Amino acid sequence: MADQFTRFTDDGFGITSAEPWLKQKIQVIQEYLTAFVTNLADSVDEVVFVDLFSGSGLYSMGGKGEIFAGTPLMALAQDLPIKRFVFCERDAEQFKALKIRINTYHKEKNVVLLNGKPEELIDKLKLYIPLSKGDFKVAIFCVCDPFSLDVSFESIEKLSAMGFNLLVPFTFALNRHLNFKYYLKEDTEKMKKYLSGYKDLDRLGNGIENNFQFYKRLTEIYESNLRATGFRATTSSHKLDSGLMEIPTYTIGFFSKKLSAKTIKQDVESTRNVQFGLFN
């Protein structure tokens, strides 16, 4: 696993700067992906991996001293029975860099690249992703990780209707400058779209006095809204040491309408415990 993360060198194209905790987040995404595929591989005809915010494919820490895989290159490197990969990226330069890197490292894989925001790509996703029909069963594992609140709940509902299973790291800038007051007062339209309306916005701001309270309430409302649409849900908390998110832990949520979310989380935790035992 370590080699899959760090075997990259500077190729002259843009590489996104990262804090150390982000590498651990990619590892957690990998653990959820493995648990998902392991649980479903024998009961479906095709597994599809989707990343709605793929980035350039590479991150770096300490200038470019350590370069490691983002979610797309991590997923492509796994020895898992995934038949197709769909990567979406809204930024043109990052999209170009991602395309070059996939052709360099994984040109043998079945990959679809889409340039645009998720809400702009729903119809294209319908064209490229097969849906379950009759005896033909498809399992879609979708990572929604924009490091922002720039994805509408309406888009999530449309993906839900297509049978998407969602992995959502709740990570976004939250610090002294972009704090809870900013989101509640200056960015209300974005918050309204991210949740599902003004009623949720009122619930979100009621009695909030600090960033961590805001973050906890936000994730709880989001999970509740997804459960109301029929999703089963589970969340896990992970330590955070960041200048961008000045809270002690962040949450990753897994949401599925057909699969037991608790089973996936249990498999992730058991894998982590085995790894901990091997290295300690």
N, C-alpha and C positions, 0 to 999 in steps of 0.2 A: 504493500500500500504506500509506503513512504516514497518508493521510487516513482510510482504513478503520480504522486503529487509534485515531486521536486526535480524530475529529470529534464526540465526545460531550461533553455538558454535564451538570451536576448536575441530576438530575430529581427530587430529594427522597427517593428510595428508597435503601436501603443499598448502599454501594459498598465493595468489599473493598480494604483498604490493601495496597500491594505494594511490593516492592523493585525497583530498576531491572532486574535480571537476568530478572525474570519476563516482562517485555515481550519480551525476546529469545527466551524459551522459547516464547511464543505464535507468534512469527515462525517458529521451527523447526518447530512443529506444522503451520503453514500450508504450509511447504515439503514436508513429508512427505505431507500431504493432496493437494497439487497433483501430486506425483510419482505417488502411488497412482492418482488418477483418470486422469491422462494415460496411464498404462500400461494401464488396464483399460476405459476408456470405450467403446472400439470393439468389445470382445469380450464385454460383458455387457449385459443388458437393463435393469438398474437398479443404481445406486450409492446406498448408504445411509450416512449419517454418524451415528455414535452417540457421545455424550459421557456417560460414566457418572457424572461428578462436575462438573456444569456451573457451579455457583456462581450468582452474581447476574447474570452477563453483563458486568459492568464492574469494572475495577480503577482505583485512583488512586494517584498518587505525590505526595509533598509536600503532605500534607493532601488537598485536591481540586484542586491546581493543574494536574495533568495527568491526565485521565481517558482510559482506553483500553480497547479491547475485550478481553474474555476469549475463550476458545475458541469458545463458541457463536456470538456475534455476529461473530467473525472468519470462521468457517466459512460463515455465512449470507451474508456480504458477497462471497464469492468468486464469480467468473463461471465456475463449474464445473458440469458436467452431473450434479448430485446431485439425485435425485428426492424424497428424503425425509430429514428430520433428526429424530433422537430424542434428547432431552435429559433426563437424569435428575439430580435434586437431592434430597438427603436433608433439608436444612434448610428449614423451612416459609417463613421470611421471605425467604431467598434465592430460593426457588422462585417466590414471589409477584413479587419484583422482576424475575426473569428473564422471567416470563410477560408482564408489562407491557412490558418493553423489546422483546421479540420482536414483540408486537402494534404497538408504536410504529414500529419500524424495518423489520420484515420480515414483515408480516402476509400478504403474497402468497405466502410460501413454505409448503410442506407440512411442518408441524412437529408432532411429538408430544411432549408434556411429561409426565413421570412423576415423582411425588413419592415418594421412598423410597430406601433403600439398594439397591445392585445385587443383593445376594443375595435381597432381597424382591421384586425386579422381574423375575426371570428369566421367569416365566410370562407376564407382561404384554409383555415384549419379544418373546416368541414370537408374540403376537397381532398386534403392530404391525409387525413386520419380516418381509417375505416371504423365504422361503428358496429356494435354487436347487432346481429340480425339473424333470427331463427337459431339454427344450431351453431352458427359462427360467433364465437365469443372473443371480444377484445377487452383488454385491461389497459387503461391509460393512467400513467403516473405523471402528474404535472407539478412542477416546481414553480411557485409564484413568489419570487424574491427580488422585488425591484429596489430594495433598500430605500423605500419611500412609501408614501401613501397614494401613489399614482396608478391605482387600479380600481375601477369602479365596481361596486357590488353588483350592478346590473350585468357587467361582463362575467363575473363569477357565476351568476345564475345561468347565463347562457352556456358556459362551459359545463356546468352541472347537468344541464339538459342533454349534453352530448356524452355524458357518462364519465366525465373526468373525476379522478381521485386527486385530491389536492394536498400538497405539502407546502405550508406557509410559514416561513421564518418571519416573525414579527420584528423586523429590524428597520429602523429609520432614524434620521437625525433627531436626537432628543437631548438637549444640553442647556447650558445657561442662556444661550442666544436663541436657539430654536426650542423654546420650552413649551410647557403645557398651555401657558397663556397665549402664546403665538398661535398654536393650532386651534384653540377655542375661539379666539377673537379675530385673528388676521387671516386664517385659512379655513374659514367655515365652509365654503363651497366645496373644497376638496374633501373635508371631513364628511360632509353630507353624502358625497358620492361614494366615499370609501365604505361608509356604513350603509344605511339604507333610508336616510331621510332626517328631517329636523327633530323628530321625537327622540331618535338615538343620540343626536347631538345634545339635546337637553339632558338626557340621562348621563351622558359622558361628563358633562361639566358640573353636575350637581355635587357640591361639597368637596371638590378637588382642590388640594392645597400644594401639591408638589408633583414632580415629573413621574415618580414611581407610582403614585396613586393613579395618575392619568393613564400610564401605560397599562397597569393592571386592569383598570376599568375598560379601556379600549379593547384589549384582547378578550375580555369576558363578554362584552357586547357582540363582538365579531363572531365569536364561537356560538353564542346564543342565536344569532341571526342565521348562521349556517345550519344549526340544528333545526331551526324552524322550517327550513327548506327541505328537510329530510336527511341531512347528513348525520352520520355517526362521527363522533369527534374524540380525539385524545390530544393532550398537550404534554410537552416536556420542557423543563427549565434548564438553562445552561448559564454557567458563570460568564461574566462579561467584564472586561477591563478595557474601556474605550474612551477616547476623547470626543467621539462623535455621539455615543449613547452613554450618558453619564448616569446609568442605573446599574445595580449589582448583578442582575440576571436578565436574560431575554428568553422568550418563549418560541417554540416551534410547534405548530399545530398540524395534525394529520386528519384529513376529513374524507370520508368515503360513504357512499350510499348503500353499497353492497357488501363491502368487506368489513370485518370486525376491526375497528380502529384500535381497540385495546389489545388484540392479538398482535398487531403490527408493533405497537409500543413494547409489549412484553418481549418480542423477538429482538428488537433493537437493544433493550436493556440486558438481555441475556448474552447477546453477542459482546456488548461492551464489558460485561463482567468477566467473560472468558478472556478477552484481550487484556484486561487489567491483571488477571491472574497470571497470564503468560509473561508479562513484562515486569512483574513485581515479585 
